[in-house]
Structures are given as C-alpha cells and as structure tokens.
Amino acid sequence: MARESVKLDQKDRKIITLLHDNQDISQDEISKIVHLSQPSVAMRIKKLKERGIIDQIIGVNLNKVGIYVATIMVRTTNSTKILNMFRNCPFFLNGFVISGENNLLLLFAGEDLASLESIIDERLRPDPDVQSADFNIVISSIKDFIMPIRMIERPLKSPPCGIEYKECQAYHENRCFGCPATRQYKGVFF
C-alpha cells in the first residue's frame, strides 16, 4: 500500500506547530503569528482537517491519573485476529503491525499491573497463533501521555472479549479487577 505524499508549505507547518503547542489558540492569534488573515487561517485549518493531516481527539492524560501503560510485543501468525480480539477491550489503547521479529505492538492501560498482566496471560499467551508475547510497563514519559480512553457509561451484560468473569481464573484469585465494561469490575477509574 503506497503512502500519499503530503506537501505542506511553511505556513501550514507553523499552523500545525501552533495547534500542537496550544490546542486552544484562536485563529485570530494564529493569523497574527503567521501573517495571514483569519479567514485564510480558517481555510488552511479546514483543508488540513479534510486531508486528514490534522485531527483532534479527546484523551486522558495518563501521567496525571496514575494509569499504567503496558506495551506488548507479539509474534503471531495472525495479526488481524489478535488485533480484533482486543478491538473493544476497555483496556486496549491501540495496536500496530510492525516489522521485525515481533510483528505486533499492543498498548494497554489500566489502574493496576495485575489486571494488565492477566489480560495477557488469560487471552494472549494461550492463543495458538501467538508464538511469543513480551509484556513491559512504561515507567515514565518525557511528555504528557494523552490517550483516548472510552469510559463505560453503563455496564454491559457480557464483556466485549467474550470471557465471562466466571471463567476467568485471575479474577477469582483477585489478580485482576475484572472488565470495566461489566458489573463485576472491582476497580475505580473506569
């Protein structure tokens, strides 16, 4: 799959930088800095959004709420299956198909390490398509780490992964808070 070449001029780059540094900056302030009219700035921002070059997402600053982030490097024969396994998991932040010995990088977030580890032990490592799964915790980040996290408004009747809490050994051994999407969740963040 070929990637589209993106051509940006110096003013587009400056606008993107200003928005990156202060997402609440007004178009009027941007116009003064880049020496364009406010309508010209508005049009440039609109075009950048339409082309998918800039986007805005609401996220949680994981550094400020005390959430752990786990990276899991996976070697699998079926990356699509593994990504789909976690697609609706409340703990799942994102997944990346990568090159190298491992072919997937998965990001998870949770309020306790045991719950994150049990996801990997109960769901990922037993899968016959998984040859290896290396679990690591992010200790710190140099910048704020903002990630979109879907909060659960009302508990679901069954967990998105399909594993009922009755079947989960880690949950019954109090090694896991359970799924935030269900009534059996014992944590406080989600």
Secondary structure by P-SEA (a helix, b strand, c coil): cbbbbbbbcaaaaaaaaaaaacccccaaaaaaaacccaaaaaaaaaaaaaaccbbbbbbccccccbbbbbbbbbbcccaaaaaaaccccccccccccccccccbbbbbbcccaaaaaaaaaccccccccccbbbbbbbcccccbbbbbbbbbcccccccccccccccccccccccccccccccccccccc
